[in-house]
């Protein structure tokens, strides 16, 4: 992996994706969003996994726009 690992706290993830806690945990339970990791008592997400999730969303959007054109 070429990117350094960076852990994001829940509030940082919310700010990055523009969604709230309930939305995040519902998608985690559905297997549609990266699972968090435990760091002692804290819960963190790896930034590269959030970035990959956002890249997949953008790719799906672009693919669906290509089909509509």
PyMOL Python script that loads the backbone (N, CA, C, O; Angstrom):
from pymol import cmd

cmd.read_pdbstr("""\
ATOM      1  N   UNK A   1       0.836  -1.170   0.000  1.00  0.00           N
ATOM      2  CA  UNK A   1       0.000   0.000   0.000  1.00  0.00           C
ATOM      3  C   UNK A   1       0.884   1.237   0.000  1.00  0.00           C
ATOM      4  O   UNK A   1       1.775   1.373   0.838  1.00  0.00           O
ATOM      5  N   UNK A   2       0.635   2.132  -0.938  1.00  0.00           N
ATOM      6  CA  UNK A   2       1.486   3.302  -1.065  1.00  0.00           C
ATOM      7  C   UNK A   2       1.044   4.455  -0.165  1.00  0.00           C
ATOM      8  O   UNK A   2       1.856   5.313   0.182  1.00  0.00           O
ATOM      9  N   UNK A   3      -0.224   4.482   0.213  1.00  0.00           N
ATOM     10  CA  UNK A   3      -0.717   5.555   1.069  1.00  0.00           C
ATOM     11  C   UNK A   3      -0.435   5.225   2.529  1.00  0.00           C
ATOM     12  O   UNK A   3      -0.579   4.075   2.946  1.00  0.00           O
ATOM     13  N   UNK A   4      -0.036   6.223   3.306  1.00  0.00           N
ATOM     14  CA  UNK A   4       0.129   5.958   4.741  1.00  0.00           C
ATOM     15  C   UNK A   4      -1.241   5.743   5.381  1.00  0.00           C
ATOM     16  O   UNK A   4      -2.228   6.357   4.975  1.00  0.00           O
ATOM     17  N   UNK A   5      -1.292   4.879   6.370  1.00  0.00           N
ATOM     18  CA  UNK A   5      -2.544   4.629   7.075  1.00  0.00           C
ATOM     19  C   UNK A   5      -2.866   5.812   7.982  1.00  0.00           C
ATOM     20  O   UNK A   5      -2.012   6.318   8.710  1.00  0.00           O
ATOM     21  N   UNK A   6      -4.116   6.231   7.914  1.00  0.00           N
ATOM     22  CA  UNK A   6      -4.580   7.302   8.790  1.00  0.00           C
ATOM     23  C   UNK A   6      -5.922   6.885   9.352  1.00  0.00           C
ATOM     24  O   UNK A   6      -6.818   6.489   8.607  1.00  0.00           O
ATOM     25  N   UNK A   7      -6.063   6.972  10.654  1.00  0.00           N
ATOM     26  CA  UNK A   7      -7.308   6.604  11.320  1.00  0.00           C
ATOM     27  C   UNK A   7      -8.163   7.847  11.510  1.00  0.00           C
ATOM     28  O   UNK A   7      -7.675   8.899  11.922  1.00  0.00           O
ATOM     29  N   UNK A   8      -9.464   7.704  11.198  1.00  0.00           N
ATOM     30  CA  UNK A   8     -10.416   8.795  11.372  1.00  0.00           C
ATOM     31  C   UNK A   8     -11.406   8.431  12.463  1.00  0.00           C
ATOM     32  O   UNK A   8     -11.889   7.300  12.520  1.00  0.00           O
ATOM     33  N   UNK A   9     -11.705   9.376  13.316  1.00  0.00           N
ATOM     34  CA  UNK A   9     -12.748   9.176  14.316  1.00  0.00           C
ATOM     35  C   UNK A   9     -14.104   9.379  13.646  1.00  0.00           C
ATOM     36  O   UNK A   9     -14.191   9.921  12.544  1.00  0.00           O
ATOM     37  N   UNK A  10     -15.153   8.939  14.323  1.00  0.00           N
ATOM     38  CA  UNK A  10     -16.498   8.975  13.744  1.00  0.00           C
ATOM     39  C   UNK A  10     -16.875  10.367  13.249  1.00  0.00           C
ATOM     40  O   UNK A  10     -17.406  10.506  12.147  1.00  0.00           O
ATOM     41  N   UNK A  11     -16.610  11.386  14.038  1.00  0.00           N
ATOM     42  CA  UNK A  11     -16.970  12.757  13.645  1.00  0.00           C
ATOM     43  C   UNK A  11     -16.247  13.150  12.353  1.00  0.00           C
ATOM     44  O   UNK A  11     -16.822  13.828  11.501  1.00  0.00           O
ATOM     45  N   UNK A  12     -14.996  12.729  12.207  1.00  0.00           N
ATOM     46  CA  UNK A  12     -14.247  13.024  10.983  1.00  0.00           C
ATOM     47  C   UNK A  12     -14.853  12.305   9.784  1.00  0.00           C
ATOM     48  O   UNK A  12     -14.914  12.859   8.686  1.00  0.00           O
ATOM     49  N   UNK A  13     -15.302  11.070   9.998  1.00  0.00           N
ATOM     50  CA  UNK A  13     -15.947  10.313   8.916  1.00  0.00           C
ATOM     51  C   UNK A  13     -17.247  11.005   8.526  1.00  0.00           C
ATOM     52  O   UNK A  13     -17.536  11.159   7.340  1.00  0.00           O
ATOM     53  N   UNK A  14     -18.034  11.425   9.515  1.00  0.00           N
ATOM     54  CA  UNK A  14     -19.285  12.128   9.237  1.00  0.00           C
ATOM     55  C   UNK A  14     -19.031  13.378   8.392  1.00  0.00           C
ATOM     56  O   UNK A  14     -19.747  13.639   7.425  1.00  0.00           O
ATOM     57  N   UNK A  15     -18.020  14.135   8.761  1.00  0.00           N
ATOM     58  CA  UNK A  15     -17.697  15.352   8.017  1.00  0.00           C
ATOM     59  C   UNK A  15     -17.224  15.034   6.603  1.00  0.00           C
ATOM     60  O   UNK A  15     -17.555  15.749   5.657  1.00  0.00           O
ATOM     61  N   UNK A  16     -16.456  13.969   6.462  1.00  0.00           N
ATOM     62  CA  UNK A  16     -15.892  13.612   5.156  1.00  0.00           C
ATOM     63  C   UNK A  16     -16.971  13.148   4.179  1.00  0.00           C
ATOM     64  O   UNK A  16     -16.913  13.471   2.992  1.00  0.00           O
ATOM     65  N   UNK A  17     -17.957  12.392   4.673  1.00  0.00           N
ATOM     66  CA  UNK A  17     -18.973  11.842   3.764  1.00  0.00           C
ATOM     67  C   UNK A  17     -20.295  12.598   3.801  1.00  0.00           C
ATOM     68  O   UNK A  17     -21.160  12.371   2.955  1.00  0.00           O
ATOM     69  N   UNK A  18     -20.459  13.491   4.767  1.00  0.00           N
ATOM     70  CA  UNK A  18     -21.673  14.280   4.842  1.00  0.00           C
ATOM     71  C   UNK A  18     -22.890  13.508   5.331  1.00  0.00           C
ATOM     72  O   UNK A  18     -24.022  13.851   4.988  1.00  0.00           O
ATOM     73  N   UNK A  19     -22.669  12.481   6.120  1.00  0.00           N
ATOM     74  CA  UNK A  19     -23.755  11.666   6.677  1.00  0.00           C
ATOM     75  C   UNK A  19     -23.571  11.556   8.179  1.00  0.00           C
ATOM     76  O   UNK A  19     -22.484  11.805   8.701  1.00  0.00           O
ATOM     77  N   UNK A  20     -24.648  11.178   8.877  1.00  0.00           N
ATOM     78  CA  UNK A  20     -24.614  11.084  10.330  1.00  0.00           C
ATOM     79  C   UNK A  20     -24.330   9.683  10.836  1.00  0.00           C
ATOM     80  O   UNK A  20     -24.158   8.736  10.069  1.00  0.00           O
ATOM     81  N   UNK A  21     -24.288   9.591  12.151  1.00  0.00           N
ATOM     82  CA  UNK A  21     -23.951   8.339  12.824  1.00  0.00           C
ATOM     83  C   UNK A  21     -24.900   7.197  12.471  1.00  0.00           C
ATOM     84  O   UNK A  21     -24.452   6.095  12.154  1.00  0.00           O
ATOM     85  N   UNK A  22     -26.203   7.450  12.523  1.00  0.00           N
ATOM     86  CA  UNK A  22     -27.176   6.387  12.235  1.00  0.00           C
ATOM     87  C   UNK A  22     -26.988   5.842  10.824  1.00  0.00           C
ATOM     88  O   UNK A  22     -26.987   4.629  10.617  1.00  0.00           O
ATOM     89  N   UNK A  23     -26.830   6.736   9.861  1.00  0.00           N
ATOM     90  CA  UNK A  23     -26.641   6.325   8.468  1.00  0.00           C
ATOM     91  C   UNK A  23     -25.406   5.444   8.349  1.00  0.00           C
ATOM     92  O   UNK A  23     -25.442   4.396   7.706  1.00  0.00           O
ATOM     93  N   UNK A  24     -24.320   5.871   8.967  1.00  0.00           N
ATOM     94  CA  UNK A  24     -23.056   5.124   8.886  1.00  0.00           C
ATOM     95  C   UNK A  24     -23.233   3.719   9.446  1.00  0.00           C
ATOM     96  O   UNK A  24     -22.876   2.742   8.789  1.00  0.00           O
ATOM     97  N   UNK A  25     -23.779   3.608  10.652  1.00  0.00           N
ATOM     98  CA  UNK A  25     -23.900   2.290  11.274  1.00  0.00           C
ATOM     99  C   UNK A  25     -24.921   1.402  10.579  1.00  0.00           C
ATOM    100  O   UNK A  25     -24.765   0.181  10.574  1.00  0.00           O
ATOM    101  N   UNK A  26     -25.961   1.985   9.991  1.00  0.00           N
ATOM    102  CA  UNK A  26     -26.906   1.183   9.210  1.00  0.00           C
ATOM    103  C   UNK A  26     -26.205   0.581   7.992  1.00  0.00           C
ATOM    104  O   UNK A  26     -26.405  -0.592   7.675  1.00  0.00           O
ATOM    105  N   UNK A  27     -25.391   1.377   7.316  1.00  0.00           N
ATOM    106  CA  UNK A  27     -24.677   0.876   6.132  1.00  0.00           C
ATOM    107  C   UNK A  27     -23.600  -0.136   6.519  1.00  0.00           C
ATOM    108  O   UNK A  27     -23.360  -1.087   5.777  1.00  0.00           O
ATOM    109  N   UNK A  28     -22.956   0.049   7.654  1.00  0.00           N
ATOM    110  CA  UNK A  28     -21.983  -0.934   8.138  1.00  0.00           C
ATOM    111  C   UNK A  28     -22.698  -2.263   8.362  1.00  0.00           C
ATOM    112  O   UNK A  28     -22.201  -3.311   7.948  1.00  0.00           O
ATOM    113  N   UNK A  29     -23.866  -2.230   9.018  1.00  0.00           N
ATOM    114  CA  UNK A  29     -24.631  -3.452   9.305  1.00  0.00           C
ATOM    115  C   UNK A  29     -25.069  -4.146   8.014  1.00  0.00           C
ATOM    116  O   UNK A  29     -25.157  -5.373   7.966  1.00  0.00           O
ATOM    117  N   UNK A  30     -25.345  -3.360   6.966  1.00  0.00           N
ATOM    118  CA  UNK A  30     -25.754  -3.919   5.676  1.00  0.00           C
ATOM    119  C   UNK A  30     -24.568  -4.391   4.840  1.00  0.00           C
ATOM    120  O   UNK A  30     -24.752  -5.005   3.788  1.00  0.00           O
ATOM    121  N   UNK A  31     -23.354  -4.107   5.305  1.00  0.00           N
ATOM    122  CA  UNK A  31     -22.164  -4.473   4.548  1.00  0.00           C
ATOM    123  C   UNK A  31     -21.884  -3.530   3.390  1.00  0.00           C
ATOM    124  O   UNK A  31     -21.160  -3.888   2.462  1.00  0.00           O
ATOM    125  N   UNK A  32     -22.444  -2.338   3.435  1.00  0.00           N
ATOM    126  CA  UNK A  32     -22.300  -1.370   2.344  1.00  0.00           C
ATOM    127  C   UNK A  32     -21.324  -0.243   2.650  1.00  0.00           C
ATOM    128  O   UNK A  32     -21.077   0.616   1.803  1.00  0.00           O
ATOM    129  N   UNK A  33     -20.773  -0.242   3.848  1.00  0.00           N
ATOM    130  CA  UNK A  33     -19.846   0.809   4.264  1.00  0.00           C
ATOM    131  C   UNK A  33     -18.736   0.152   5.065  1.00  0.00           C
ATOM    132  O   UNK A  33     -18.979  -0.834   5.761  1.00  0.00           O
ATOM    133  N   UNK A  34     -17.519   0.683   4.980  1.00  0.00           N
ATOM    134  CA  UNK A  34     -16.392   0.065   5.707  1.00  0.00           C
ATOM    135  C   UNK A  34     -16.671  -0.077   7.201  1.00  0.00           C
ATOM    136  O   UNK A  34     -17.244   0.809   7.834  1.00  0.00           O
ATOM    137  N   UNK A  35     -16.252  -1.212   7.739  1.00  0.00           N
ATOM    138  CA  UNK A  35     -16.401  -1.465   9.169  1.00  0.00           C
ATOM    139  C   UNK A  35     -15.343  -0.695   9.950  1.00  0.00           C
ATOM    140  O   UNK A  35     -14.213  -0.545   9.486  1.00  0.00           O
ATOM    141  N   UNK A  36     -15.701  -0.214  11.119  1.00  0.00           N
ATOM    142  CA  UNK A  36     -14.708   0.463  11.956  1.00  0.00           C
ATOM    143  C   UNK A  36     -13.811  -0.553  12.654  1.00  0.00           C
ATOM    144  O   UNK A  36     -14.101  -1.749  12.698  1.00  0.00           O
ATOM    145  N   UNK A  37     -12.723  -0.041  13.193  1.00  0.00           N
ATOM    146  CA  UNK A  37     -11.799  -0.848  13.991  1.00  0.00           C
ATOM    147  C   UNK A  37     -11.776  -0.255  15.395  1.00  0.00           C
ATOM    148  O   UNK A  37     -12.017   0.938  15.584  1.00  0.00           O
ATOM    149  N   UNK A  38     -11.489  -1.091  16.358  1.00  0.00           N
ATOM    150  CA  UNK A  38     -11.369  -0.624  17.748  1.00  0.00           C
ATOM    151  C   UNK A  38      -9.922  -0.233  18.014  1.00  0.00           C
ATOM    152  O   UNK A  38      -8.983  -0.937  17.642  1.00  0.00           O
ATOM    153  N   UNK A  39      -9.774   0.907  18.666  1.00  0.00           N
ATOM    154  CA  UNK A  39      -8.464   1.376  19.109  1.00  0.00           C
ATOM    155  C   UNK A  39      -8.613   1.692  20.596  1.00  0.00           C
ATOM    156  O   UNK A  39      -8.827   2.836  20.997  1.00  0.00           O
ATOM    157  N   UNK A  40      -8.493   0.633  21.396  1.00  0.00           N
ATOM    158  CA  UNK A  40      -8.784   0.796  22.817  1.00  0.00           C
ATOM    159  C   UNK A  40     -10.273   0.993  22.987  1.00  0.00           C
ATOM    160  O   UNK A  40     -11.062   0.134  22.594  1.00  0.00           O
ATOM    161  N   UNK A  41     -10.666   2.105  23.563  1.00  0.00           N
ATOM    162  CA  UNK A  41     -12.084   2.409  23.731  1.00  0.00           C
ATOM    163  C   UNK A  41     -12.646   3.201  22.561  1.00  0.00           C
ATOM    164  O   UNK A  41     -13.857   3.405  22.473  1.00  0.00           O
ATOM    165  N   UNK A  42     -11.792   3.640  21.680  1.00  0.00           N
ATOM    166  CA  UNK A  42     -12.225   4.437  20.528  1.00  0.00           C
ATOM    167  C   UNK A  42     -12.567   3.548  19.344  1.00  0.00           C
ATOM    168  O   UNK A  42     -12.095   2.416  19.235  1.00  0.00           O
ATOM    169  N   UNK A  43     -13.398   4.086  18.462  1.00  0.00           N
ATOM    170  CA  UNK A  43     -13.729   3.433  17.206  1.00  0.00           C
ATOM    171  C   UNK A  43     -13.173   4.320  16.101  1.00  0.00           C
ATOM    172  O   UNK A  43     -13.389   5.532  16.101  1.00  0.00           O
ATOM    173  N   UNK A  44     -12.458   3.714  15.161  1.00  0.00           N
ATOM    174  CA  UNK A  44     -11.857   4.475  14.065  1.00  0.00           C
ATOM    175  C   UNK A  44     -12.110   3.775  12.732  1.00  0.00           C
ATOM    176  O   UNK A  44     -12.340   2.567  12.680  1.00  0.00           O
ATOM    177  N   UNK A  45     -12.063   4.545  11.682  1.00  0.00           N
ATOM    178  CA  UNK A  45     -12.113   4.022  10.317  1.00  0.00           C
ATOM    179  C   UNK A  45     -10.808   4.387   9.654  1.00  0.00           C
ATOM    180  O   UNK A  45     -10.216   5.419   9.970  1.00  0.00           O
ATOM    181  N   UNK A  46     -10.349   3.551   8.733  1.00  0.00           N
ATOM    182  CA  UNK A  46      -9.138   3.858   7.990  1.00  0.00           C
ATOM    183  C   UNK A  46      -9.509   4.745   6.810  1.00  0.00           C
ATOM    184  O   UNK A  46     -10.399   4.424   6.023  1.00  0.00           O
ATOM    185  N   UNK A  47      -8.809   5.859   6.708  1.00  0.00           N
ATOM    186  CA  UNK A  47      -9.156   6.857   5.699  1.00  0.00           C
ATOM    187  C   UNK A  47      -9.143   6.288   4.287  1.00  0.00           C
ATOM    188  O   UNK A  47      -9.994   6.644   3.473  1.00  0.00           O
ATOM    189  N   UNK A  48      -8.191   5.409   3.984  1.00  0.00           N
ATOM    190  CA  UNK A  48      -8.133   4.879   2.621  1.00  0.00           C
ATOM    191  C   UNK A  48      -9.375   4.044   2.288  1.00  0.00           C
ATOM    192  O   UNK A  48      -9.784   3.985   1.128  1.00  0.00           O
ATOM    193  N   UNK A  49      -9.981   3.395   3.298  1.00  0.00           N
ATOM    194  CA  UNK A  49     -11.204   2.632   3.046  1.00  0.00           C
ATOM    195  C   UNK A  49     -12.384   3.565   2.781  1.00  0.00           C
ATOM    196  O   UNK A  49     -13.247   3.259   1.958  1.00  0.00           O
ATOM    197  N   UNK A  50     -12.422   4.692   3.473  1.00  0.00           N
ATOM    198  CA  UNK A  50     -13.473   5.681   3.222  1.00  0.00           C
ATOM    199  C   UNK A  50     -13.278   6.287   1.836  1.00  0.00           C
ATOM    200  O   UNK A  50     -14.246   6.484   1.101  1.00  0.00           O
ATOM    201  N   UNK A  51     -12.039   6.581   1.481  1.00  0.00           N
ATOM    202  CA  UNK A  51     -11.749   7.117   0.146  1.00  0.00           C
ATOM    203  C   UNK A  51     -12.164   6.127  -0.943  1.00  0.00           C
ATOM    204  O   UNK A  51     -12.735   6.526  -1.957  1.00  0.00           O
ATOM    205  N   UNK A  52     -11.878   4.836  -0.737  1.00  0.00           N
ATOM    206  CA  UNK A  52     -12.266   3.817  -1.715  1.00  0.00           C
ATOM    207  C   UNK A  52     -13.778   3.719  -1.838  1.00  0.00           C
ATOM    208  O   UNK A  52     -14.299   3.539  -2.938  1.00  0.00           O
ATOM    209  N   UNK A  53     -14.488   3.834  -0.724  1.00  0.00           N
ATOM    210  CA  UNK A  53     -15.949   3.833  -0.743  1.00  0.00           C
ATOM    211  C   UNK A  53     -16.461   4.997  -1.595  1.00  0.00           C
ATOM    212  O   UNK A  53     -17.344   4.814  -2.432  1.00  0.00           O
ATOM    213  N   UNK A  54     -15.907   6.189  -1.380  1.00  0.00           N
ATOM    214  CA  UNK A  54     -16.332   7.359  -2.140  1.00  0.00           C
ATOM    215  C   UNK A  54     -15.990   7.212  -3.626  1.00  0.00           C
ATOM    216  O   UNK A  54     -16.760   7.641  -4.486  1.00  0.00           O
ATOM    217  N   UNK A  55     -14.847   6.612  -3.926  1.00  0.00           N
ATOM    218  CA  UNK A  55     -14.463   6.375  -5.326  1.00  0.00           C
ATOM    219  C   UNK A  55     -15.437   5.411  -5.998  1.00  0.00           C
ATOM    220  O   UNK A  55     -15.789   5.604  -7.161  1.00  0.00           O
ATOM    221  N   UNK A  56     -15.882   4.365  -5.271  1.00  0.00           N
ATOM    222  CA  UNK A  56     -16.874   3.426  -5.827  1.00  0.00           C
ATOM    223  C   UNK A  56     -18.201   4.127  -6.093  1.00  0.00           C
ATOM    224  O   UNK A  56     -18.850   3.869  -7.107  1.00  0.00           O
ATOM    225  N   UNK A  57     -18.606   5.019  -5.181  1.00  0.00           N
ATOM    226  CA  UNK A  57     -19.838   5.784  -5.389  1.00  0.00           C
ATOM    227  C   UNK A  57     -19.734   6.632  -6.657  1.00  0.00           C
ATOM    228  O   UNK A  57     -20.662   6.672  -7.465  1.00  0.00           O
ATOM    229  N   UNK A  58     -18.613   7.298  -6.817  1.00  0.00           N
ATOM    230  CA  UNK A  58     -18.421   8.143  -7.994  1.00  0.00           C
ATOM    231  C   UNK A  58     -18.410   7.301  -9.266  1.00  0.00           C
ATOM    232  O   UNK A  58     -18.979   7.706 -10.280  1.00  0.00           O
ATOM    233  N   UNK A  59     -17.769   6.136  -9.221  1.00  0.00           N
ATOM    234  CA  UNK A  59     -17.715   5.254 -10.394  1.00  0.00           C
ATOM    235  C   UNK A  59     -19.107   4.750 -10.750  1.00  0.00           C
ATOM    236  O   UNK A  59     -19.459   4.680 -11.927  1.00  0.00           O
ATOM    237  N   UNK A  60     -19.909   4.394  -9.734  1.00  0.00           N
ATOM    238  CA  UNK A  60     -21.274   3.929  -9.978  1.00  0.00           C
ATOM    239  C   UNK A  60     -22.112   5.054 -10.581  1.00  0.00           C
ATOM    240  O   UNK A  60     -22.905   4.823 -11.493  1.00  0.00           O
ATOM    241  N   UNK A  61     -21.937   6.247 -10.079  1.00  0.00           N
ATOM    242  CA  UNK A  61     -22.654   7.394 -10.622  1.00  0.00           C
ATOM    243  C   UNK A  61     -22.276   7.619 -12.082  1.00  0.00           C
ATOM    244  O   UNK A  61     -23.142   7.824 -12.932  1.00  0.00           O
ATOM    245  N   UNK A  62     -20.979   7.581 -12.364  1.00  0.00           N
ATOM    246  CA  UNK A  62     -20.516   7.806 -13.722  1.00  0.00           C
ATOM    247  C   UNK A  62     -21.002   6.716 -14.668  1.00  0.00           C
ATOM    248  O   UNK A  62     -21.355   6.992 -15.815  1.00  0.00           O
ATOM    249  N   UNK A  63     -21.018   5.487 -14.186  1.00  0.00           N
ATOM    250  CA  UNK A  63     -21.495   4.376 -15.017  1.00  0.00           C
ATOM    251  C   UNK A  63     -22.981   4.522 -15.314  1.00  0.00           C
ATOM    252  O   UNK A  63     -23.416   4.255 -16.434  1.00  0.00           O
ATOM    253  N   UNK A  64     -23.762   4.940 -14.329  1.00  0.00           N
ATOM    254  CA  UNK A  64     -25.203   5.086 -14.559  1.00  0.00           C
ATOM    255  C   UNK A  64     -25.495   6.279 -15.463  1.00  0.00           C
ATOM    256  O   UNK A  64     -26.470   6.252 -16.213  1.00  0.00           O
ATOM    257  N   UNK A  65     -24.681   7.311 -15.408  1.00  0.00           N
ATOM    258  CA  UNK A  65     -24.854   8.447 -16.306  1.00  0.00           C
ATOM    259  C   UNK A  65     -24.514   8.056 -17.742  1.00  0.00           C
ATOM    260  O   UNK A  65     -25.132   8.540 -18.690  1.00  0.00           O
ATOM    261  N   UNK A  66     -23.534   7.184 -17.887  1.00  0.00           N
ATOM    262  CA  UNK A  66     -23.160   6.703 -19.219  1.00  0.00           C
ATOM    263  C   UNK A  66     -24.255   5.876 -19.842  1.00  0.00           C
ATOM    264  O   UNK A  66     -24.446   5.912 -21.058  1.00  0.00           O
ATOM    265  N   UNK A  67     -24.987   5.122 -19.020  1.00  0.00           N
ATOM    266  CA  UNK A  67     -26.086   4.295 -19.528  1.00  0.00           C
ATOM    267  C   UNK A  67     -27.260   5.163 -19.942  1.00  0.00           C
ATOM    268  O   UNK A  67     -27.971   4.830 -20.890  1.00  0.00           O
ATOM    269  N   UNK A  68     -27.473   6.273 -19.244  1.00  0.00           N
ATOM    270  CA  UNK A  68     -28.609   7.135 -19.533  1.00  0.00           C
ATOM    271  C   UNK A  68     -28.376   7.973 -20.780  1.00  0.00           C
ATOM    272  O   UNK A  68     -29.329   8.430 -21.411  1.00  0.00           O
ATOM    273  N   UNK A  69     -27.119   8.176 -21.135  1.00  0.00           N
ATOM    274  CA  UNK A  69     -26.802   9.050 -22.275  1.00  0.00           C
ATOM    275  C   UNK A  69     -27.048   8.391 -23.604  1.00  0.00           C
ATOM    276  O   UNK A  69     -26.827   9.004 -24.648  1.00  0.00           O
TER     277      UNK A  69
END
""", "prot")
cmd.dss("prot")
cmd.show_as("cartoon", "prot")
cmd.util.cbc("prot")
cmd.orient("prot")
